[in-house]
Amino acid sequence: VASDIVLLNDSQYKLRNQSEVSEYKFSATAQRVLFITGPLKGIFAKTVISAGAPAIVLPKKENEELGYRLAEADVWAFFKRQ
């Protein structure tokens, strides 16, 4: 099921289509988002700059190696102001 990843503050996120609030950490040195709890717990995610804006990428290859089948290709979450 497709959904937006909503970063609520420096440590909490939710999926737009769910009410559950979960925790994440950002590692600036590793350029990674670490999903600690919730529906994305354990998913491999990295951050990139795309067209001058921050984005979160859930790469297919790395996630399949971890046992997750998310999509047929990398999943991109782009920054969008509310």
N, C-alpha and C positions, 0 to 999 in steps of 0.2 A: 504494500500500500504506500503510495507516494505521500509525502508530507514535507512541510518546511521544518527546518531545525531553527528554533527560536532561542537565542542566547539571551537569558533574562538579566543576568548580571555577571560578575566575575567568576561565578562558580556554579550557576544553575542554568539548565536548559529544559526545554520541552519540545515535543513535536506538536505542530499546530493542530493536528487532528486528535490530540490526546490531552487530558487534563493533568496527567502525572508530571510532576516537576522532579527532575533528576539532577545529579551533580556531574560536573566536568572540571578538568584542570587544563590550563594552557601552558605548554612548555615553549618558551620563546627560543631557548637554545636548540631544541630539537625541531622547532616549527611544527609541533604536533598538538592536536586536541585529544586529550585523554578522557574518554567517557567512563566515569567511575561507577555510576549506577544507571538504572533505567533501561529503556529499549535499545539503546546504542552501546550498552556496557560491553567492553572488550573489542569493539569495532576499531580497526585501524583507520585513523584520520590524520591528514596532514594539512597544513595551511599554505596557501600560495597567494601571490598577487596576480590577478587576472584583469587586464584592461584597466590597471590602476586601482582596483578595488580588492579588498581581501575576500578570499573564498576558502571553503573547507572542501577537501577532496577525500572521498572514500574510495581508494583504489581497488579495483576488482581483483588484481593479482594477489596483493598482500592479504586481502580479506578472505579470498578463497584458500590461501595457505593456512589461515587461522580456522578454517572450517565454516566460514560464512559465505552464503551465496546471496548477494544483495541485488545484483542487476546484471545485464549482459555487457555492461561497460562500466568505466569509472563513474561514480556518482559525484556530481558537483553541487555544492550549496553556495550560492552567491549572496553577498552582502546586500541587504535591502533595508532602507530606513522605513520605520513605521509611520 
